[in-house]
Amino acid sequence: MQQTAPRHFSMLRGFHLADFFTLGNAACGVGAVFLAMLYLASGDISHFLASAALAPAAFAFDVLDGRIARARHEHSPLGRELDSLSDVISFGVAPAALGFAAGLQGGWDAAALIYFVCCGVSRLARYNVTAEALAEAGGKVRYFEGTPIPTSVLLTGMLAWAAWQDRLGDALWGGALELGPWVLHPLALLFVLSGTLMVSKTLRIPKL
């Protein structure tokens, strides 16, 4: 009998070079989440800073995969889906996990972080559907509706600066407010703002 290669090897043979850079993006995001959890367990600030440092690394992979795909003319539906799934991890879940580790642990904080991630997921899904529809019409996506999800690296940078200034936990900028049954750290509202800008349909940003 003729032996066939395992399915996972067959799938990898269908990947383009750019797709492996996309997976590098996803790996950075997962590593950032693990390091944020490790910080909660250890209290070692180096774990928090290492988690934050993986955000620009993920962004670099995200930029490179697009440039490689364009240079090699290797755009594909698989690559687009991989990119979106990786971005959800690195620029959605990872910043939210880092925010939680930083001290945004009140009930309203958690709601804000969940809202932020859901906005990121919705924004990427909308872009994929729009891009596919335009491709079918023979068009080209000329702009983003709403801010791209990688802009969340600004939130990660802010949290890294807070850590550097020893302003995590109870020392977070803005303090904490008791609103009804839950606590809100005003800093969490920046995640709400970021998520809202991502799903905005009136904000149009040219695609480079």
N, C-alpha and C positions, 0 to 999 in steps of 0.2 A: 504494500500500500504506500501511496505517496504521502509523505508527511508535509503538513502545512505549518507555517510559522505561527507561533502564538499570536492571538489577536492583538495584544498590546503592541507587539513589534510591528504588525501590519499597520496599526494606527499611527505609530511614530513615523513610519515611512511616508505617510501622507502629510507630515508636517513640513513647512517651509522653514528656512533659516530664521526668518523674523518671528515665527511662532515660538521658538526656543527662547528668544529674548522676552517674549510675552510671558512665558512661564517663569522667567527670572523675576519679572515684575510680581507675579503671584507669590513666588517664594519669599520675596522681601516682605510682602504683606503678611503672610502667615508667620514669618519670623518676628515681625513687629508685634503681632498679637501675643505670641508666646512670651516675648520679653516683657510686655506690659503685665502679663499675668505673673511672671517671675518677679517683677518689681513688687507687686502686691504681696507676694509670699516672703520676699527677702528684705524689702525696704532699702535695698542697695540702689542708690541713685544712678549708678553706672548702667544698670539694666534699663532704667527709664530712658536715659539718654541714648542708649544703643537702639532701643525701640524707635525713638524719634529719628535717629540717623538713617534708619532703613527707608524712611519716606522719600528723601531725595534720591536714594539708590533706586527705589521702585520707579520714580519719575524718570530717571535716566534710562532705565530699561524700556519704559513706555515710549519715550521719544525715539530711542534707537530702533524699536521694532517697526515703527511707522516709517522711518527713513529707509530702513533696509527693505521693507516691503515695496516702497515706491521705487527705490533704485533697481530692484530686481524684478519689478512688475509681478509681484507675487500676492496681490490682493485676493482674498477668498472669503466666503461666508464663515468658514471655520475660524480663520484668523480674526475676523471681526467679533465673533462670539467669544473666543478666547480672550481677546483684549478687554471686552466688557466685563467678563467674569473676574479677570485679574484686577481690573480697576475697582470693582466692588470691594474686593478684599483689601487692597493696598490703600485706597483713598476713601473708602467708606467704613468698613468694619474696623480696620486698624486705627484710624484716628479716633473713632468712637471708643475703642478699647483703651486707648491712651488717655482720652479725656476722663474715662471712668477711673483709671488708675491714678490720675492726677488729683482726684478728689471730687469729681462731679458724680456723686453717689446718692444725691437726694432723689426723691420720687419724681419731681419735675425735671431734674437733670437727666434721669434715665429716659423720660419721655422725650426730651429734647434730642438726646443721642439717637434714640430709635427713629425719631422723625427724620433726622439727618441722614441716616443710612437708607431709610425708605425713599427719601427724595433722590438719593444717588442711584438707587436701583431703578426708580421710575425714569430718571433722566436718561440713563443708558439704554433702557428698553425703548424709550421714545426715539432716541437717535437711531437705533438699529432699524426700527420700523420705517422711519423717515428715509434713511439711506437706501434701504431696500426698495422702497417705492420709487424713489428718484432714479435708481439704477434701472428699474423696469421701464421707466419712461425715457430712458436714454439721457437723463440729466446728471448733474453733479452737485454734491452738497457744497454750497459756497459759504455757509455760516453755521454756527452752533446756536441753537435756541437754549438760552440759559448758560450759566457758567459751566465749563467742563469740570468733571468731578476731580481731576488732579489738582485743581486749585485748593483742595483741602490741605495741601502741603503747608499752606500758610497757617492753618490751625495747628498743625503739628509743630511748626517752627515756633509758634507762640507758646505752646506747652513746653517745648524744650527750653525756651528762654525763662519761663516761669520756674522750671526745675533748676536752671543754672542760678537763679536768684533766690533759691530756697523758698519759693512761694507755692508749694504744693499743699494738698490737704486743707487743714484749717486756715492756712495762710494764703489761700488763693486770692488773687485780685478780685475786688468787689465783694468779698465776704459771702454771707449766706442769708437768705430770707426765709422766714416761716410763712408759707402761703397755704392756708387751710391745713390739710393733713400732711402735707409734704414740704420738703425743703427745696429751695431753688438757689443755686449759685448763679448770679447774673452772667458769669462767664459762659454759662451754657447757652445763653441766647445767641452767641456768635455761631454756634452750630446750627441753631434755628435759622439765622440769617443766611448762612452758607447753603443750607438745604433749600431754602426758599428761592435763592438766586439760581440754583441749579435747575429747578423745575419751571422757572419763569419762561413764558412764551413771548413776552414783549422784549426781553433782553436778547439782542442778537449780536453775536461775536463772530467776526470773519474767521473762516477756517484757513490757516496758513498752508 
